[in-house]
Amino acid sequence: MVDWTPKDATRQARIIGLDEFEALFSTFSHSAWRLETRRRFASDEATDTYRQFVENGVVDWPVEDPYCELIRSQTAQGKRVERVRIVDQPPTMGQLYLLDNAKRNSGLGEDIRNLWRMDADSLQLPAEDFWLFDSRLAAKLRFGDDDHLVDVELITEPAEVVRYSVIRDAAWHHAVPYEEFAAKLSDSE
């Protein structure tokens, strides 16, 4: 049995606001990697693209917004932006929305993969959403009861960063590229 819990309650961490968190995407040197475990994001549900997806099943994704420009410029420099999304069976509406969004983000140079929740549970992956930047700092996303992102816990303690790196390696090894995952999902419907 894998134990993903922190080993030291005195780990070096500090809470940062969303602006400081967003700045990390401009300052990383080599890689930004995310484990996405949530079933829904309230911020997504408040967007026009989410409304389009629920109503039509398709979205006209904007590709010129600040996030897209930032990720495109980072990946054009040879930096890696990757994520593994944990998906329920059957997927929630929010997970289907993000699977559709993967087309746009992949076009920006992001490598997105998916992992069924039952497989993540078998691997005993934690139910934490986090980003790992340059394998040197982890940014644990903290959500309120209403599924809104509240703030971010920035973790720099080396043993904790290694723990997050091991989680990344386990998830990445078992995850499936989003195109393959989406094709299998369509075949099973």
C-alpha positions as CSV (number, residue, x, y, z in Angstrom):
1,M,0.0,0.0,0.0
2,V,1.3,3.4,-1.0
3,D,1.2,6.1,1.6
4,W,1.0,9.5,-0.1
5,T,0.4,11.5,3.1
6,P,3.0,14.2,4.1
7,K,5.6,12.8,6.4
8,D,6.4,16.0,8.2
9,A,3.8,18.4,9.7
10,T,6.5,21.1,9.8
11,R,6.8,21.2,6.0
12,Q,7.7,24.5,4.4
13,A,4.6,25.9,2.9
14,R,2.9,29.2,2.5
15,I,-0.4,30.3,1.2
16,I,-0.4,32.5,-1.9
17,G,-3.2,34.3,-3.7
18,L,-4.4,33.6,-7.1
19,D,-2.4,36.4,-8.8
20,E,0.9,35.1,-7.4
21,F,-0.2,31.6,-8.4
22,E,-0.9,32.7,-12.0
23,A,2.6,34.4,-12.1
24,L,4.2,30.9,-11.7
25,F,3.1,30.1,-15.3
26,S,5.3,32.9,-16.5
27,T,8.3,32.1,-14.4
28,F,8.8,28.3,-14.6
29,S,12.0,27.2,-16.3
30,H,11.3,23.7,-17.7
31,S,8.1,22.1,-16.7
32,A,4.6,22.7,-15.3
33,W,2.7,19.5,-14.5
34,R,-0.8,19.1,-13.0
35,L,-2.8,16.4,-11.3
36,E,-6.5,17.3,-11.7
37,T,-8.8,15.2,-9.4
38,R,-11.9,17.3,-9.0
39,R,-15.3,16.3,-10.4
40,R,-16.3,19.9,-11.1
41,F,-15.0,23.4,-11.1
42,A,-17.5,26.2,-10.3
43,S,-15.5,28.7,-12.3
44,D,-16.0,26.6,-15.4
45,E,-19.7,26.5,-14.9
46,A,-19.9,30.3,-14.9
47,T,-18.5,30.6,-18.4
48,D,-20.1,31.0,-21.8
49,T,-18.1,28.1,-23.1
50,Y,-19.6,25.8,-20.4
51,R,-23.1,27.0,-21.4
52,Q,-22.3,26.3,-25.0
53,F,-21.1,22.8,-24.2
54,V,-24.2,21.9,-22.1
55,E,-26.6,23.3,-24.7
56,N,-24.8,22.0,-27.9
57,G,-22.2,19.5,-26.9
58,V,-19.6,21.6,-28.8
59,V,-17.7,24.8,-28.0
60,D,-16.2,27.5,-30.1
61,W,-13.0,27.7,-27.9
62,P,-11.2,31.1,-27.9
63,V,-7.5,30.7,-28.6
64,E,-6.4,34.3,-28.2
65,D,-7.1,34.8,-24.5
66,P,-4.2,35.5,-22.0
67,Y,-4.0,31.9,-20.8
68,C,-3.7,30.6,-24.3
69,E,-1.1,33.2,-25.3
70,L,1.0,32.4,-22.2
71,I,0.9,28.6,-22.6
72,R,1.6,28.9,-26.4
73,S,4.6,31.1,-25.7
74,Q,6.0,28.8,-22.9
75,T,5.7,25.7,-25.0
76,A,7.2,27.5,-28.0
77,Q,10.3,28.0,-25.9
78,G,10.5,24.2,-25.4
79,K,9.0,24.2,-21.9
80,R,6.7,21.3,-21.0
81,V,3.1,21.9,-19.8
82,E,1.4,18.6,-18.9
83,R,-1.5,17.3,-16.9
84,V,-3.3,14.2,-15.9
85,R,-7.1,14.5,-15.4
86,I,-8.8,11.9,-13.2
87,V,-12.2,11.0,-14.8
88,D,-15.2,9.3,-13.2
89,Q,-17.1,6.5,-14.9
90,P,-19.4,7.8,-16.3
91,P,-17.7,11.2,-16.6
92,T,-19.4,14.2,-15.0
93,M,-20.6,17.0,-17.2
94,G,-17.6,19.1,-16.0
95,Q,-15.2,16.3,-16.9
96,L,-16.7,16.0,-20.4
97,Y,-16.4,19.7,-20.8
98,L,-12.7,19.5,-19.9
99,L,-12.1,16.6,-22.3
100,D,-13.5,18.8,-25.1
101,N,-11.3,21.6,-23.9
102,A,-8.2,19.4,-24.2
103,K,-8.4,19.9,-28.0
104,R,-7.7,23.6,-27.6
105,N,-5.1,23.2,-24.9
106,S,-3.3,20.5,-26.8
107,G,-3.1,22.9,-29.8
108,L,-1.2,25.3,-27.5
109,G,1.4,22.6,-26.9
110,E,0.0,21.2,-23.6
111,D,0.2,17.4,-23.2
112,I,-3.1,16.3,-21.5
113,R,-3.7,12.7,-20.4
114,N,-6.6,11.0,-18.6
115,L,-6.9,8.3,-16.0
116,W,-10.1,6.6,-14.8
117,R,-10.8,7.3,-11.2
118,M,-10.9,3.6,-10.4
119,D,-7.4,3.3,-11.8
120,A,-6.2,6.3,-9.8
121,D,-7.8,4.7,-6.7
122,S,-6.0,1.4,-7.5
123,L,-2.8,3.4,-7.6
124,Q,-3.9,5.1,-4.3
125,L,-3.3,8.5,-5.8
126,P,-4.3,11.3,-3.4
127,A,-7.4,13.4,-4.1
128,E,-5.3,16.6,-4.3
129,D,-5.3,19.0,-7.2
130,F,-1.8,20.4,-7.6
131,W,0.7,21.8,-10.0
132,L,4.4,20.8,-9.9
133,F,6.8,23.5,-11.3
134,D,10.3,22.4,-12.4
135,S,10.2,19.5,-9.9
136,R,11.2,22.1,-7.3
137,L,7.9,23.5,-5.9
138,A,4.4,22.2,-5.6
139,A,1.3,24.4,-5.7
140,K,-1.6,22.6,-4.0
141,L,-4.9,24.1,-5.1
142,R,-7.3,24.7,-2.2
143,F,-11.0,24.8,-3.0
144,G,-14.0,26.0,-0.9
145,D,-17.1,23.9,-0.3
146,D,-18.7,25.6,-3.3
147,D,-15.9,24.2,-5.6
148,H,-14.3,27.7,-6.2
149,L,-10.5,27.9,-6.1
150,V,-9.8,29.9,-2.9
151,D,-6.0,30.0,-2.7
152,V,-2.9,28.0,-3.2
153,E,-0.5,26.3,-0.8
154,L,3.0,26.7,-2.1
155,I,5.3,23.9,-1.0
156,T,9.1,24.0,-1.3
157,E,10.2,21.5,1.3
158,P,12.4,19.0,-0.6
159,A,10.8,15.8,0.8
160,E,7.3,17.0,0.0
161,V,8.4,18.1,-3.6
162,V,9.8,14.6,-4.1
163,R,6.5,13.1,-2.8
164,Y,4.6,15.2,-5.4
165,S,7.1,14.1,-8.1
166,V,6.5,10.4,-7.3
167,I,2.8,11.0,-7.5
168,R,3.3,12.7,-10.9
169,D,5.4,9.8,-12.2
170,A,2.8,7.2,-11.1
171,A,-0.1,9.1,-12.6
172,W,1.7,9.9,-15.9
173,H,2.8,6.3,-16.4
174,H,-0.7,5.0,-16.3
175,A,-2.6,7.9,-18.0
176,V,-3.8,7.8,-21.6
177,P,-3.4,10.6,-24.1
178,Y,-6.7,12.6,-24.3
179,E,-7.3,11.7,-27.9
180,E,-7.1,8.0,-27.2
181,F,-9.2,8.4,-24.1
182,A,-11.9,10.4,-25.9
183,A,-12.0,7.8,-28.7
184,K,-12.5,5.0,-26.3
185,L,-15.1,6.9,-24.4
186,S,-17.0,7.6,-27.7
187,D,-16.8,3.9,-28.7
188,S,-18.3,2.9,-25.4
189,E,-21.3,5.2,-25.7
